[in-house]
Amino acid sequence: MTDAKSIQIILARQLASCIATPVLLVDAQNALIYYNEPAEAIFNQRFDETGEMPASEWTSRFTAVDDDRNPIPPQDRPMGRVLAECAPVSRTMWMRVSGGDWRHLNVTAFPLVGEKGRLFGAMSIFWAI
């Protein structure tokens, strides 16, 4: 996870650090590369403590279910769908970090696309319902 980052990802991270709502940023392989201070409450841990994580690790840190309490696999969660479809996705879901409280959230994710349609990653914004 220490690969050089594109300027687009660096700028997206800078933007996320200035937003007052929880924001999650992943690269094109769905590796978690940043979450901002408001998102730390959702993860129950500071980003400085976790650092970057591969998709298998960060997606397993929390449980996601739909409004009927059916599990949502990582590929069907907003970030997974955005990276697969390269289109914005928004949905309501319940999330819980291991052992934490359930949170009812609206999650909106969108692709970060550069020159010639190159996919650099995705950004998710969370709103508590």
GIMO-V237858 format. One record per pair of residues at least 24 apart in sequence whose C-alpha atoms are under 10 Angstrom apart, sorted by sequence separation. I is the first residue (numbers start at 0). J is the second residue. If there is no record, write none. Layout:
i: {I | I}
j: {J | J}
This chain:
i: {8 | 29 | 30 | 31 | 68 | 69 | 70 | 85 | 86 | 87 | 102 | 103 | 104 | 8 | 28 | 29 | 30 | 31 | 54 | 65 | 66 | 67 | 68 | 85 | 86 | 102 | 103 | 25 | 28 | 29 | 30 | 31 | 65 | 66 | 67 | 81 | 82 | 84 | 85 | 86 | 102 | 25 | 26 | 30 | 31 | 64 | 65 | 66 | 81 | 82 | 83 | 85 | 4 | 25 | 26 | 29 | 30 | 64 | 65 | 78 | 80 | 81 | 82 | 25 | 29 | 63 | 64 | 65 | 77 | 78 | 79 | 80 | 81 | 82 | 0 | 63 | 64 | 76 | 77 | 78 | 80 | 81 | 0 | 1 | 62 | 63 | 64 | 77 | 78 | 85 | 0 | 62 | 63 | 76 | 77 | 78 | 85 | 61 | 62 | 63 | 85 | 61 | 62 | 87 | 89 | 91 | 93 | 60 | 61 | 62 | 85 | 86 | 87 | 88 | 89 | 90 | 91 | 92 | 93 | 60 | 61 | 62 | 82 | 85 | 87 | 89 | 91 | 92 | 59 | 60 | 61 | 64 | 66 | 82 | 91 | 58 | 59 | 60 | 61 | 63 | 65 | 82 | 62 | 63 | 64 | 81 | 82 | 61 | 63 | 81 | 81 | 78 | 79 | 81 | 78 | 29 | 77 | 78 | 29 | 77 | 78 | 77 | 29 | 0 | 1 | 29 | 0 | 28 | 0 | 29 | 42 | 43 | 44 | 0 | 25 | 29 | 41 | 42 | 43 | 24 | 25 | 27 | 28 | 29 | 41 | 42 | 43 | 23 | 27 | 28 | 41 | 42 | 43 | 26 | 27 | 40 | 43 | 25 | 42 | 41 | 41 | 41 | 41 | 27 | 22 | 24 | 26 | 27 | 41 | 21 | 22 | 23 | 25 | 26 | 27 | 22 | 24 | 25 | 38 | 24 | 38 | 32 | 34 | 37 | 31 | 33 | 34 | 27 | 28 | 30 | 31 | 34 | 27 | 28 | 29 | 26 | 27 | 28 | 29 | 26 | 27 | 28 | 25 | 26 | 27 | 25 | 26 | 24 | 25 | 26 | 24 | 25 | 23 | 24 | 25 | 23 | 24 | 11 | 22 | 23 | 24 | 22 | 23 | 21 | 22 | 23 | 8 | 21 | 22 | 7 | 8 | 20 | 21 | 22 | 7 | 20 | 21 | 7 | 18 | 20 | 21 | 6 | 15 | 20 | 5 | 15 | 11 | 15 | 11 | 12 | 8 | 11 | 7 | 8 | 6 | 7 | 8 | 5 | 8 | 4}
j: {32 | 53 | 54 | 55 | 92 | 93 | 94 | 109 | 110 | 111 | 126 | 127 | 128 | 33 | 53 | 54 | 55 | 56 | 79 | 90 | 91 | 92 | 93 | 110 | 111 | 127 | 128 | 51 | 54 | 55 | 56 | 57 | 91 | 92 | 93 | 107 | 108 | 110 | 111 | 112 | 128 | 52 | 53 | 57 | 58 | 91 | 92 | 93 | 108 | 109 | 110 | 112 | 32 | 53 | 54 | 57 | 58 | 92 | 93 | 106 | 108 | 109 | 110 | 54 | 58 | 92 | 93 | 94 | 106 | 107 | 108 | 109 | 110 | 111 | 30 | 93 | 94 | 106 | 107 | 108 | 110 | 111 | 31 | 32 | 93 | 94 | 95 | 108 | 109 | 116 | 32 | 94 | 95 | 108 | 109 | 110 | 117 | 94 | 95 | 96 | 118 | 95 | 96 | 121 | 123 | 125 | 127 | 95 | 96 | 97 | 120 | 121 | 122 | 123 | 124 | 125 | 126 | 127 | 128 | 96 | 97 | 98 | 118 | 121 | 123 | 125 | 127 | 128 | 96 | 97 | 98 | 101 | 103 | 119 | 128 | 96 | 97 | 98 | 99 | 101 | 103 | 120 | 101 | 102 | 103 | 120 | 121 | 101 | 103 | 121 | 122 | 120 | 121 | 123 | 121 | 73 | 121 | 122 | 74 | 122 | 123 | 123 | 78 | 50 | 51 | 79 | 51 | 79 | 52 | 81 | 94 | 95 | 96 | 53 | 78 | 82 | 94 | 95 | 96 | 78 | 79 | 81 | 82 | 83 | 95 | 96 | 97 | 78 | 82 | 83 | 96 | 97 | 98 | 82 | 83 | 96 | 99 | 82 | 99 | 99 | 100 | 101 | 102 | 110 | 106 | 108 | 110 | 111 | 125 | 106 | 107 | 108 | 110 | 111 | 112 | 108 | 110 | 111 | 124 | 111 | 125 | 120 | 122 | 125 | 120 | 122 | 123 | 117 | 118 | 120 | 121 | 124 | 118 | 119 | 120 | 118 | 119 | 120 | 121 | 119 | 120 | 121 | 119 | 120 | 121 | 120 | 121 | 120 | 121 | 122 | 121 | 122 | 121 | 122 | 123 | 122 | 123 | 111 | 122 | 123 | 124 | 123 | 124 | 123 | 124 | 125 | 111 | 124 | 125 | 111 | 112 | 124 | 125 | 126 | 112 | 125 | 126 | 113 | 124 | 126 | 127 | 113 | 122 | 127 | 113 | 123 | 120 | 124 | 121 | 122 | 119 | 122 | 119 | 120 | 119 | 120 | 121 | 119 | 122 | 119}
